[in-house]
Amino acid sequence: MWAAFLSLIVVLLYATAVFFAVRAAQTARTPQGAVGWVVFLMTLPWASVPLYMFLGHHRFRGYRIARRESERVVAGLKAHADAIAPDPLSLSVNARPFEQIAHMVISRGNGARLLTDGDATFQAIFAAIDAAQSYVLVQFYIVRDDELGLELQDRLIAAARRGVRVRFMTDAIGSHGLPESYFRDLRDAGIDVADPRDQRGPNFRFQINYRNHRKTVVVDGKTGFIGGHNVGNEYLGQDPVFGNWRDTHVEISGPSVLQLQLIFCEDWHWAHGEELLDELFWQSVLDPQDRNALIVATGPGDGSETGSMMFFSAIAAAQQRFWIASPYFVPDLDILAALKNAAMRGVDVRLLVPDVADHRIPWLAAFSYFDEIRAAGVRVMRYTDGFLHQKVFVVDRSIAAVGTTNLDNRSFRLNFEAMALFFDEDLAEEMAQMLERDFCHSFELTEPLSAQPSYIRYGAPLARLFAPIL
């Protein structure tokens, strides 16, 4: 009897593994991911079946439905695109790939201010919240119940008490340690909260591998913020282990704020089931800085590989310079080839990564790629003044980008991300100068993997095996 029961369990387990293997072959976002899952499922079903339930890669059909419901706003923004279209002479690169990826168009009349540390970032965000007159939209991947998190809470509660409509959203995985009391205090003050414990998406489908990694603040539809900072004391450089925290945010104004606002609306609708479009301000207010800008949102809800394609398009556009800073470097084959090709074309390609690790496996995996890109002429710079967390890149004197997307497979295919792209010569030069200062706090990697300490030499190839989910 017991033997028959065990046999039945084994048969059901293998049947489930076969079903998941077929599903992985049909729906995995990359051939490498499909092969990896099929082999894993068929050889170790007792371990792979539970993992596949949580980590399997599939697109969010429901999120695409939510996006279609915002098409009327997209159409509205495009309807007066001619009035805010940039002067063609001000664009030194072909912008069509970026517009195709974003499903929106570049606009002129935008303002941008780089915020290069936590103090500057949160001073600007708090000042904007304090000045809000109608509404505030807040979304962070991580919110902590520490001094900075409580100050954000206080500012939002104060805004709500003076009649401002406040909406607050965070990610279930990123903010897993945020206590229920934090949400309760916001609700008691009249703030609308998309509680990650109740929302659809990762919790609903067991897909804890998917994360909303965006960090967005929009005030009155006129001022917006996006970048690498989350809400926690470490982002102010107060972590005793990492010390200085090098990150970049950008404050934006002009028509691109409406694009950022639209992305928030899509996320809010998916997480909370509420339609916001008719409650918000949707008229373009031009900024005298008159920069050309576009917000590019990517994620597993897209029908194509938008995250990877955005970086590929930027690298392909570079003629003189492609500098990028990312805390993690676990690229797919397309980005790896694009970086090498750019360097072989004579482009000055520099990759800035942290010398210290906050997540050991992706940090180790990066070493397995460094020899390959360095052989093609890419310069690998390792930041030493604390931890580098910024996600920025600059192309020639043409494009400056700030946002949430890391240079890894997780950001390309598993996370919901967003980048603000500025097709502006002055901002590109400002960002290049910012990165040059970062290079001064870095050293160039020259030693091959074979000369690294043994834990890196042997750990890097093993860590790379996890590349599809890193």
N, C-alpha and C positions, 0 to 999 in steps of 0.2 A: 504493500500500500504506500509506504513512505517512498520507496524507490520509484513507483509509478508517478507519484506527485512531483518528485524532483525531476523526472524525465519530462513531465509536462511543462514545468517551469523553464527548463533548458530549451525546449522546443519553442515556447512562446518568446523567450528572450532572443533566440536566433531569428525568429520570424519578425520580431520588432526591429532587430538590427538590419535585416534585409530591407524592410519597408523604409527605414530611415536612410539606408544607403542609396536606395533609388531616389528618395526625395532629395538627398544631398546632391546627387548627380544632376538632378533636374533644376535645382534652385540655388545652389551655392553661387556666390557672387564671382568666384574665380575658378579656373580649372584646377589650380593648385589646391584650393580649399576643398573642391569636390573630391579629388584624389585622396587627400589626407583623411577626410571623413570616411570615405568608402573603405579604405584600408584599415583604419582604426575600428570602425564598426564591425567589420567582418572578422578581425583577428582578436579583439578584446571586447566582446559585446557587453560583458558584465560591468565594465568601466565606461565604455563609450556611449551606451544607450542613455544612462542618466545625464552624462555630460552633454550629449546632443540636445536633450530636452531644454537645457539651459543656454547652451552656447551655439546651437545651430544657426547658420547665417541665412536669413531670408529677408526679402524686402517687405516693407510694411504696406500692404495693400490699403489698409484703412487710412493710413496717413496720406496716401495719394488721393483718396476720396476727400479727405479734409482739405487738401490743397485745391482741388477742383472747386470747392465751395467758395474759395477766395478769388476765383478767376475774375469776378466782376470788378474787384478792386484793382487787380492787375490790369484789366482792360481800361479802367478809369485812369490809371497812371500812364498807360501808353497813349490814351486819347489825347493828352496834352504834351506828349513827348516832344513834338516838334517845337513847342514853345521853350522847352528846357534842354533841347538837344545841344551837345557841345559843338563848337566850331571844329569842323573836320581837320583844320590845320593845327589844332591843339592836341591832336591824337597822333603820336608818332609810332604807334603799334596798331595792328589789326585787332580791334576790340570785339569783333563778332564772336569768336569762340567763347569769350567770357559772358557775353550777353546770352548766347545760346545755353550755356550752363546754368546761368542765373534765372533764365526765363523772364528777364527784365532788361531794361535798356539803361545805358549810361546817361547820366544827367549832368548838366553844368550847374553852377550856382551853389556849390556845396562848400562848407567850411570844415576845417579839420585842425585839431590840436593834439599833438602827441603828448601822452602822459606816461613818463618813463619810470615811475616807481609807484609803490602803493600809496604813499602819502598824497602825492599829486592826484592820483586817480580818485581816491575816495573823498578828498576835499572837493574835487570838481563834482562828483556824483552827489554828495550830500548838499552842496550849494544848489544844484539843480533841483533836487527834491524839495529843499526848503523854499525855493522860488516857484514851485508848481502851482498853477492856478486851476487846472481842470482835472488832470489825471496823471498817474505814474504807473508805468509798467516795469516790473522787476523780474529778472530771471538770472539765476546763477546755478552753475553745476554744483558747487560746494558752498554751503552756508554753515558756519560753525556758531555754536552757542558760547562765544567768547566775547571779549571786549568789542571787537569790531562788529561781530554779528549783532550784539545787543545795541550798538550805536545805530546800525542800519535799522533795526527794529524800532528804536525810539524815533528816528526821523520819519519813518513811514507812518507810525502811529500819530505823530504830531501833524503830518500832512492830512491824514484821514480826519482828524478832529477839527481841522479848519475847513472841511468840506471837499477835499480833494479825493477823487475816486482812486483807490490804490488796488492794484492786482499784483500778487506775489506768487512766484513759481520756482521750484527747484527740482533737482533730480533725485530719484529714489536711491540710487546707488551712491552718487557723490555726497549726498547729505544724509546718509543712513544714520549718522550719530546725532542728528538734530532732534531734540526731544519734542514730544507732543506739546509740551507747555509753550514752546516757541510759537507754534502754529495757533494754539489756543489764544494766546495774548494778541496776536494779529487779528484773529476773527472777532474777539471781544471788542476791538477798536473799530470794527466795521470794515476791515480789509478783506477783500476776496482772495482766498487762498486755494491754489490748485495743490492739494495735499498729495505728495507723491505716493503715499501709502494707499490712496484710493483711486489713483488715476489709471487709465488704460495704458496699453503699451507693454513695457517690460514685465510688470507684475502680472498682467492679464495673460500673457502668452508664455510665461516662464522664461522670457528672453532677457535675463539679467545682463547678457552680453551687450545689449544695446543701451546707449546712454545719451541723454541730451546734454551735450557738453557746452552749449552756448552760454555766454555771459552778456546779457542785454539789459540796458536801462533806457527807457524812452519817457520823456517828460513833455506832455502837452502836444505831442506830435511835432515838436520843433527842435528838441535837443535829444541826442542819442549818444550812447556809450557802448563800445564793444572792445574786447581785447582778451588778454590772458588772465587777468586778476579774478580770483574768487574772493569770497568773504571769509576771512580768517586772519588771525594775528600773524601767521607766517608770511602773509602777503604784504605785511608792513615791515618785514625783516626782523621779526621778533622770535623766530624759531631758534632755540638754543643750539640745534644741530647744524642747520643750514646758514643761519645768520642772514646776511644780505640776500634779498630775494629780487632778482632782476627780471622785471616783467614790463610789458608795454600795453597800454590801453589807448584808445583814441576817442576824443569827444568830437561829435559831428553835428552839423546843422545843414539845413537845406533839404532838397528833395530826397536825398538818400536816407534821411530819417524815416520817411514814409515807407521805404523798402524795408528797413529794419523793423518798423512797427508791424508791417504785414507779416513778416516772419514770426514775430511774437504771437500775432493773432492765430496763425496756423498751429503753433505749438500749444497755445492756450485751448484752442478748440479740440485738439487731439487729447490733451491731458484732462480737460475740465468739461468738455462737451458744451461749452458756451460760445455763442457767436458774438464777436465784439465789433464787427466791421462798422455797424451803423452808429456806434457810440463814440467813435474816435474822430479826430481831426485829420482830413485827407487833402488839404490844400498846400501846394508847394510854396514855401517861403524861401526866396533866393538869398544866399549869403554873399556879401561883397567880396569874399575871398575868391569866389567863382572857380572852384576846383571841379574837375570832372571826377565823378565817383560812381561806384556800383557796389551794391551788397550782394555777395554770392553765398547763398545758403546751400549746403549739401547734406546728404544723409541717406540712410537705408530706405527712405520712402521714395527716392528718385528711381526712375526707370533705367538710368545708365550710371556709369561710374563717375559721377560728377566731381567727387573730391579729388580723385587722382587726375582727372582731366583738367581741373583748374590749375594744378601745379604743372602738369605737362604743357599746357598752353603758355604759362608764364616762362617756363624754361626754354621752350621753343622760340619764344619771342625775343629772347636775350641776344644781343649782338656784341656788347662790350662787357656787361657785368650782370651776374646773378648771385646775390648774396642772400642767404637765408639763415634764420635763427630758429631752432626748434629744440625743445627739451628731449625729444626722442627721435631716433632715426632708424626706422624699420620700414624701408620703402618697398613698394611692389616692383616687379620687373620693368614695367614701363617707365617709372620715375628713375629707377637706377640707370636704365639705358639713356634716358633724356639728359641726366646730369653728366654722364660720361661723354655723350655726344656733344653737349655744349662746351665742355672743357676741351675736347679734341678740336672743336671749331675755333678755339682761341679765346673763348669767353672766360673772363675772370670769375670762376665759380668758387665760392667759399661757403662752407657749412659750419655754423657756429652751434656747438652743443655744450652742455654742462660737463665739467670734469667730475663732479660728484653725482651720485645716484640717489634719486628718491624712490624709484622702482627698479629693483635689481635686474629683473629678467630683460626688459627692453634695453636697459643700459648695457648689459652684456651683449645682447643680440647686435647692437650697433657696431661693435668691434668686428663682427664677421663681415661687414660691408666695407669697412674703411680701406683695407688694402686695395680692393677692386676699384673704388672711385679715385683713390690717390694715384693709382697707376695711370689713370686717364688724365690726370692733371687737376683734379679737384683738391682744394686746400681744406683740410679739416682743422678747425680751431676749437680749442677746448677752454671753456670759460672757468676761471678760478676764483673770482671774487664773489663767493657764495653760490647760490643755485640759480641757473638761468632757466626761466620758464616761458619767455616771450615766444610768440608765434608771428613772425614778421618776415617779409622778403622784399627785396628791391630789384627791379629790372632796369638796367641802364640808367638813363635819366627820364624814364617813361612811366614806371608803375611803382607805387609804394603800397604795400598790403599789411594790414593789421587785423588780427582776429583770434579765433579759437582753434584753428586747425593745426595739428601736429603733423610732422612728416613721417607718418606711420600708417600701417594698414587699418588700425582701429579708427583713426580719424577719417581715412579714405572711405571706409565701408561700413563701419559699425556705429559710429557716433553721428548725431545731428550736430553740425558745425556751421559756422558762418565767418566770412572774411569780408572786411571793407577794403575795396580796391580803389585807389586814387590814381587816375591817369593824369598826373600833374608833375611837372618838372621840378618845381620848387620843393614839394613835399618829398619827392624821390631823393633829392639832394640832402634834405634834412634828415631823412631816415638813413642815408648812407653815412652821414657824419655821426649819427647815433651809433651805428654799427661799428664804425671805426673806433669810437671810444670803447666799445665792448671788446674789440680786438686787442686793445691795449691792456685789457685785463685777462688776456687769454694767451695760450701758447699753441704753436702749430704742432700737430701730431706728425712725427716723422718715423717713429718706430713701427715696424710691421707687427702683425699679430703674433708671429713666432717669437718676438722679443718681449712680449708682455708677460706679466706674472702668470703663474700656472693657472690660477683660478679664472683668469680672463682667457688664456690660451685654450683651455679645455672647456670652459663654460660658455664661451661665445657661440661655437657651432651648435651646442645643445640648445641654447636659448633661441637660436634662429629657427629651430623646429617649430616654435610657437608663433612664428612671424604672422600667420594669418589672423591671429586674434590679439596681437600686440599693437 
